[in-house]
Amino acid sequence: MAYNSRFLILPWVKVPHLASHLLGIMARNISKDWEVIYNHPLYFLETFVDTERFSGTCYKAANWKYLGDTTGRGKVEKTQEKTRSIKAVWGYPLTKDFQSHMTAT
């Protein structure tokens, strides 16, 4: 699984469907690139979209699946209280059998 940490197209860039086009190119190539560098393919991509600032429209347009929302806590937060903005979690399988690869021990 790989995490897409940054994806920004500046507001003054006006190219129809650019975001979903770029996400499609990335999804088609990233597993091969990852395998060359790390000697292991990728099976699934994920990203987190800050819902207070963005809606994730480009991920929806690129056929990513909305998986749910985070709790608003960091991964090492010691309390149950919300300390960060809630993020929408989006995922994109790179293979049909991604689940079997991700659950294999």
C-alpha positions as CSV (number, residue, x, y, z in Angstrom):
1,M,0.0,0.0,0.0
2,A,1.3,3.5,-0.8
3,Y,0.0,6.7,0.6
4,N,-0.4,9.8,-1.6
5,S,0.7,12.6,0.7
6,R,0.5,15.6,-1.6
7,F,-1.5,16.4,-4.7
8,L,-2.2,20.1,-5.5
9,I,-3.1,21.8,-8.7
10,L,-3.0,25.5,-8.2
11,P,-6.2,27.5,-8.7
12,W,-5.0,29.4,-11.7
13,V,-4.3,26.2,-13.7
14,K,-7.3,25.7,-16.0
15,V,-7.0,22.4,-17.8
16,P,-10.2,20.3,-18.1
17,H,-9.9,16.9,-16.3
18,L,-6.2,17.5,-15.4
19,A,-6.4,16.1,-11.9
20,S,-8.2,12.8,-12.8
21,H,-5.9,12.4,-15.8
22,L,-2.8,12.8,-13.7
23,L,-4.1,10.4,-11.0
24,G,-4.8,7.9,-13.8
25,I,-1.3,8.1,-15.2
26,M,0.2,7.8,-11.6
27,A,-2.0,4.7,-10.9
28,R,-0.9,3.0,-14.1
29,N,2.8,3.5,-13.5
30,I,3.4,3.6,-9.7
31,S,3.5,-0.1,-9.1
32,K,6.2,-0.7,-11.8
33,D,8.2,2.2,-10.6
34,W,7.9,1.1,-7.0
35,E,9.0,-2.4,-7.9
36,V,12.1,-1.1,-9.7
37,I,13.2,0.9,-6.7
38,Y,12.0,-1.3,-3.8
39,N,11.8,-4.7,-5.4
40,H,8.1,-5.1,-4.5
41,P,4.9,-4.1,-6.3
42,L,2.1,-2.1,-4.9
43,Y,-1.4,-3.4,-4.7
44,F,-3.4,-0.5,-3.2
45,L,-3.2,3.3,-2.9
46,E,-4.7,5.5,-0.3
47,T,-4.9,9.2,0.4
48,F,-6.5,11.4,3.1
49,V,-8.4,14.6,2.1
50,D,-8.9,17.4,4.6
51,T,-12.6,17.8,4.4
52,E,-12.5,21.3,6.0
53,R,-10.6,22.5,2.9
54,F,-11.2,20.1,0.0
55,S,-13.9,17.8,-1.2
56,G,-11.9,15.1,-3.0
57,T,-13.7,15.6,-6.3
58,C,-10.6,14.7,-8.4
59,Y,-10.4,11.3,-6.6
60,K,-14.0,10.6,-7.2
61,A,-13.6,11.5,-10.9
62,A,-10.6,9.2,-11.1
63,N,-12.7,6.3,-9.7
64,W,-11.1,6.2,-6.3
65,K,-13.4,4.7,-3.6
66,Y,-14.4,6.7,-0.6
67,L,-13.7,4.5,2.4
68,G,-14.9,6.7,5.3
69,D,-13.6,9.4,7.6
70,T,-10.8,9.6,10.2
71,T,-11.7,10.3,13.8
72,G,-9.7,13.6,13.9
73,R,-7.0,12.1,16.1
74,G,-3.4,11.6,15.2
75,K,-1.9,8.2,14.9
76,V,0.0,8.5,18.2
77,E,-2.7,10.6,20.0
78,K,-3.0,9.4,23.6
79,T,-6.5,10.7,24.3
80,Q,-9.8,10.0,22.5
81,E,-10.3,13.7,21.8
82,K,-10.3,15.2,18.3
83,T,-7.1,17.2,17.9
84,R,-6.9,17.4,14.1
85,S,-9.3,18.0,11.2
86,I,-11.3,15.1,10.0
87,K,-10.0,13.6,6.8
88,A,-11.9,11.6,4.1
89,V,-10.1,8.4,3.3
90,W,-9.9,7.4,-0.4
91,G,-8.5,4.2,-1.8
92,Y,-7.7,2.8,-5.2
93,P,-6.9,-0.9,-5.8
94,L,-4.1,-1.5,-8.3
95,T,-4.9,-5.2,-8.8
96,K,-8.2,-7.2,-8.7
97,D,-6.8,-9.5,-5.9
98,F,-5.3,-6.7,-3.8
99,Q,-7.0,-8.1,-0.6
100,S,-5.3,-11.4,-0.8
101,H,-1.9,-9.7,-1.2
102,M,-2.6,-7.4,1.7
103,T,-3.8,-10.1,4.1
104,A,-1.2,-12.7,3.3
105,T,1.1,-13.6,6.2
